[in-house]
């Protein structure tokens, strides 16, 4: 059961209550029960928000939480309406709200939306020179695979306004084209970059370039005396595991919790629908499934010429219909487009 709503709440308490009520439920295994309907979840969220607004406790924290949840639910039109509602209610759209929206576009690698939002932030006069916001933009450039020269120029411009922290430097290092360039950046900022961010950046580049030899070398060099994070280990697995035999060994002998990216890698390695579904069920068992895992599985089933399995997957998880990645998969294959994400 979800915690009851307190009778008297502040703005921050209201935001915390919404996160507990919706976010945990949305990302938990309950979400995949088949009975869950994403549309009703959105309606319930907005109903709670309207009640909080009526009670006079919906402030900047509540708005930001609702924006974050709507981003996770792929309701981008509603996100834009919420940001306009903030301005109409006399609540300045703060950099935290922009950062949450930017993070969503970065997850998609949607460069057009990233730049459009960036221009909107500059026009708003909001204090954009925050490390978190600039780190998020760098992450978006990385995922959108923009040219290295643009990333370099943006980073150099950013550090003229802010002192980069370890995370920001790690994101910049992980945007490099190869492990050697990444290691050079890490050495340049060695005084500000902690070992965990360094290892994650190096292994991220190795995973993206499929450089197993560099991954083995760098892991051995920089993991000594460091507690390897789940993120670093996931990058290491993606870079070095190339067949199902190796992958099964990873599942049996794991030094840390498995992240969704490890399961998506296993799905990509699978050669039959049964192998792909077995890995997905293992993912559900560990409660690590997310939209990325679902979209990779959906595409894999189509690649294996099993559209019937893909259709059953969509019936079981109706939120697939609202995912932009699924729309792109259909467009690339000349398949009928589904309900647009709104």
C-alpha positions, -999 to +999 in steps of 0.1 A: +000+000+000+011+036-007+015+060+021-016+082+029-014+118+021-007+140+051-034+164+061-011+194+063+017+197+038+044+221+026+054+223-010+085+201-004+064+175+015+038+174-013+066+168-038+080+139-017+045+124-014+040+125-051+074+108-057+066+081-033+031+075-046+039+075-083+076+071-092+082+039-072+050+024-086+059+034-121+093+019-122+085-012-100+075-046-112+039-038-105+041-016-136+045-047-157+015-067-144-004-062-176-034-047-158-016-014-154-027+013-179-004+042-184-033+066-193-050+060-160-017+066-142-013+100-159-048+109-150-043+099-114-011+120-112-028+151-126-058+146-103-035+146-073-017+177-086-049+196-091-059+187-055-026+199-042-029+231-062-065+236-048-051+232-013-025+259-019+006+237-014+017+232-050+049+252-054+081+249-073+091+215-058+057+200-066+058+214-102+093+200-107+083+166-094+052+164-117+074+175-147+099+147-139+071+121-137+055+133-169+088+130-186+092+094-175+057+087-187+065+102-221+038+130-219+059+158-234+030+179-245+017+179-209+052+188-197+052+219-218+017+228-205+030+224-169+059+248-176+034+274-190+012+268-160+041+275-136+046+309-153+009+316-152+008+309-115+037+333-109+062+305-103+094+311-122+104+281-143+137+274-125+168+257-138+158+225-120+127+222-142+147+229-173+173+203-162+147+176-158+133+183-193+168+185-207+177+151-191+147+135-209+157+149-243+193+138-236+181+102-229+165+102-263+195+118-279+171+144-295+195+171-306+168+194-321+149+194-288+181+199-268+191+230-288+155+244-288+153+241-250+188+256-247+177+287-266+145+288-244+167+288-213+189+316-226+158+337-235+143+331-201+171+348-183+173+319-159+207+312-143+218+286-168+254+283-156+249+254-132+271+224-132+242+200-133+225+217-162+257+219-183+266+183-174+232+172-186+237+191-219+271+174-224+255+141-218+229+149-245+256+159-270+273+126-263+242+105-268+232+125-299+267+117-313+274+153-323+309+160-336+338+161-311+347+197-321+313+209-310+315+190-277+350+204-271+339+240-278+308+237-255+329+223-227+355+250-230+328+276-230+311+261-200+343+259-178+347+297-185+316+302-164+317+273-139+343+252-121+336+217-134+331+190-109+342+154-112+309+143-128+310+170-155+346+162-163+337+125-164+309+131-189+332+152-211+359+125-209+334+098-219+325+118-250+359+113-266+363+092-297+387+066-283+401+053-251+435+071-256+418+105-259+396+097-230+426+088-208+444+120-219+414+141-207+414+122-174+451+129-169+446+166-177+419+170-150+433+144-126+432+168-097+394+172-100+384+138-112+378+110-088+387+074-096+351+061-100+342+088-125+375+082-143+369+044-145+333+049-157+343+073-184+371+051-197+350+020-198+321+039-214+343+048-243+356+012-246+320+000-247+310+025-274+340+016-295+338-021-289+375-020-277+377-051-256+415-050-253+415-014-240+387-022-216+407-051-201+438-030-199+422+001-183+400-020-159+432-037-146+450-004-144+424+018-127+402-006-107+429-014-081+419-001-047+385+012-060+351-002-053+338-008-088+304+008-093+276-009-110+278+016-139+315+009-145+310-028-144+281-026-169+303-007-193+330-033-188+306-061-196+293-044-228+329-038-240+343-073-233+314-098-235+309-109-271+289-142-269+262-159-249+286-183-231+305-153-217+273-135-209+259-164-188+291-164-168+285-127-161+251-135-147+264-162-124+295-144-112+286-107-107+306-085-083+279-059-080+242-053-089+233-057-125+221-026-144+195-026-172+223-020-198+237-054-190+203-070-198+200-050-230+234-062-241+224-098-234+193-093-255+214-079-284+237-110-282+208-134-283+202-154-315+167-168-308+134-153-294+136-178-265+171-165-255+159-129-257+128-136-237+147-156-211+170-127-205+141-103-203+124-125-177+156-126-157+156-088-159+121-087-145+131-110-118+157-085-107+133-056-111+157-039-135+135-034-165+130+000-180+119+016-213+153+010-228+152-027-221+117-029-235+126-010-267+157-032-273+137-064-268+109-051-292+135-043-319+153-077-314+121-096-318+114-078-351+150-085-362+145-122-355+114-121-377+089-126-349+065-098-352+039-120-334+062-120-303+066-082-306+029-077-308+024-098-276+051-077-259+032-045-268-001-060-255+016-069-222+033-035-219+010-009-235+034+020-226+054+008-256+029+026-278+039+060-264+077+056-267+095+077-294+120+049-299+093+025-309+078+051-333+113+054-349+116+017-352+083+015-370+092+045-393+126+029-402+109-004-412+079+012-430+056-002-404+023+016-394+029+043-368+013+039-334-004+063-311+018+094-309+035+102-276+017+132-262 
